[in-house]
Amino acid sequence: MSIWFTEELHPYYRKGIRIKRILADEQTAYQHLQFVETEFFGNAMILDGIIQLTERDNMGYHEMIVHVPMLAVGRPKRVLIVGGGDGGSLQQALRHPSVEEAVVCELDQRVVDLSREHFAASFGDPWADPRARLLVRDAFGYLEENPGQFDVIISDTTDPIGMAERLFSDEFYKLMVRALVPGGAAATQCEQPFFDTELIKTIYQSAQALTKNPAYYYANIPTYPGGGIGFMYVSDTPWENGLTTPLPPGENKYINPDMHRAAFALPEFFRKELYK
Ligand code: SPD
């Protein structure tokens, strides 16, 4: 049997992965949630027809979105993850022994429940760690109620479509920066340089108005459009501070000091657009 799942996030670009079987398929209160076993990438989660992560290539995403701001800050104690109900960012954040609390603000409880079931082999059960705290609610209200509370904030979201669109707005970035302690750092899922140049430029302008040292960086993830995705680093603390901080205990599959530094190197067409 050969079943191809084809994703069409952009009307001019498609990509496909071959799947072995469907593990779960349901309409939650918020979205169409699917888990599939793929031929090559292990188990994958798909939301509203868009691949969110696979077991085989999620490490570039989760290690980079989490460790880059955590290393820059040094010894972060309180971490907020916006979205991230699959547990991948939580697992990485909890590797840092300095973390006392990691709050995950996820709207859809079913994403958490089914991820615990289908990603257990990759992520273990980070939710069982006493430092993890799940809040099933919208992040906007939570950020409003918690100014100056977090050393690191990770915005681990879907694409800017429907209910997630607000998480890419200037309003969200203002609230996020306000929720950081002085010198704290955020990293956000910030899309693809080829396909989303204008959106990334707008977000960079917001980040520049709010902090002294924002920067864009990139990771290779074959199952995302264009083969990768970028992140916005948002902080007064330069990201380079993290280059001399030791990586947390445990296995890294993607990040190392060379990849950390190289992630901030941008192709010339995009560097000119962003930093001109
Ligand atoms: N175009 C796909 C973007 C997916 C971003 N979300 C990933 C969630 C992983 N925790």
Boltz pocket constraint, residues with backbone or C-beta under 6 A from the ligand:
constraints:
  - pocket:
      binder: B
      contacts: [[A, 9], [A, 50], [A, 51], [A, 52], [A, 53], [A, 61], [A, 84], [A, 86], [A, 88], [A, 89], [A, 156], [A, 157], [A, 158], [A, 159], [A, 189], [A, 224], [A, 225], [A, 229]]
      max_distance: 6.0
